[in-house]
Amino acid sequence: MMDLFRKLFSNNRTEKRPHMEMAVYSSLEKNKEYIENQLFHSNDLKWRSIRFNQLDGLIFFIESLTDLQRIQNEIIQPIEEKREGTVDKVITSLEITKKTDFSEVPFALIQGNCVLVFEGTGEAFVVNVTAVNKRSILEPENEGVIRGAHDGFIEDLMTNLYLVRKRIRNPNLVVRYYQIGKETKTKLALLYMQDLANPDLIMEVDHRIDSITMDTTISPGFIAEMIQDNSFSLFPQTLLSERPDRAVAHLMEGRVVILSDGDPSALILPVTFFAFFQSPGDYNSGWISGSFLRLIRLMSFIIATLIPALYIAIIGFHPEILPENLIFSVKSTIDRVPFPPIVEAFFMQLTLEVLREAGVRLPSRVGQTIGIVGGLVIGESVVRAGLISYPMVIVVALTAISSFVAPSHELSIAMRILGFPLMILAAMFGLIGITFGMLFVLIHLCKLECFGTAYFAPVMPLRIKDLKDTFIRFPIWSLNQRPHDPHPQRMNQERNSREWEQDDTGKE
């Protein structure tokens, strides 16, 4: 079945045409005409005449992408002062390259560079004068920080690399650049630790990124869908994070991180199912409190996916499970409702999703008010009208709150979607349907892989040592080995010893 879906949704790849080099014209007018034609006479394409070494020249730049003050200070002013010499020595910019292939010049212009051409030389000089327009480094909005660093990734790639390198002052941190998207030319950065990351993993990620052929690449979400193993799985196979400390922690475990210019999210891989329940806050507090919070998150996954289905199954098939006193109170509210529990659950869940989406799309000041007031008004109204029972309102409210507990937005969506087929199975077969549904999910999780890593590790296959940082977190001093799932080159870490205890024992 999966092979059929892949054939239906696969695109016919076109063969890449060989690149033909084009020499720079000796005529200044022909160079000008070529650049203007390649950029379709765009109004923000500007040029200025200069004279250097007794030759007429032109400076081309796109004013919406370049810093005009840098052009004046680093190019025009030095040329006017020297008048003669070598171009790359006169210009004070640190990034200047000589181009003999004129077909590359239009692409250099749209990346924020300016281009210098002179009469009769057959050469073009590309100078980086990109304008820097970026927002300040703020706390990530989608990943709240209670304790720990309050800086987050922004839309500028160089700033994001700075945030990572500031935390890892190690020459083994490697950065590789890629350009994805035939039309958008989006710049990507692949980060990994040379002495930790598995070479086979690096080669596989590099191969998959190089194999991407598409016109538009806007965000890491595009990259994730193009490189993940199973595109038809409900569960996310790459971890998106806006927190530099989270990205650094995964780098130090032997994983790789992909950063995209224009997006404040880091793409982390390979990851396991349990990585989506881990948060940097778990390590910024005591191990007991961190373990308790992690167990709460795992419990919320079970509640968000199973509680509505369990309610439907118990009310429709197995009411004898409930205590006697509770049966009478529940039955008195259900008898007033003309619909079966499955209709109640679907109606309330869909209403909740509509309110949630409306709260996200509306302005922040209005969105929270609409969500709270809408939930209260609709919940109270449907109960008074006899369309929904009180227990169902409680079940749906508990499900909604539990779905927000997961630190990953992608996993939260998967939890909410997974609840709908389980509700259908519960309405048709009761607890047996829920059991078979959860078995199917469990088998799928055990079968799923992410870049050669078992998605359900360290539970399947079972690795006892890795369980120290899975369901609960052991004390930091006991975590002397890296997780096995990314297959790092070095499993053992520097021993986290408490030597002061030994010193105190020796003194006694």
Secondary structure, 3 states (H helix, E strand, C coil): CHHHHHHHHCCCCCCCCCCCCCECCCCHHHHHHHHHHHCCCCCCEEEEEEEECCEEEEEEEECCCECHHHHHHHHHHHHHHHCCCCHHHHCCCCCEEEECEHHHHHHHHCCCEEEEEECCCCCEEEEECECCCCCCCCCCCCCCCCCCCCCCCCCCHHHHHHHHHHHCCCCCEEEEEEEECCCCCEEEEEEEECCCCCHHHHHHHHHHHHCCCCCCCCCHHHHHHHHCCCCCCCCCCCEEECCHHHHHHHHCCCCEEEEECCCCCEEEECCCHHHHHCCHHHHCCCHHHHHHHHHHHHHHHHHHHHHHHHHHHHHHCCHHHCCHHHHHHHHHHHCCCCCCHHHHHHHHHHHHHHHHHHHHHCCHHHHHHHHHHHHHHHHHHHHHCCCCCHHHHHHHHHHHHHHCCCCCHHHHHHHHHHHHHHHHHHHHHCHHHHHHHHHHHHHHHHHCEECCEECCCCCCCCCCHHHHECCCECCHHHCCECCCCCCCCCCECCCCCCHHHHHHHHHC
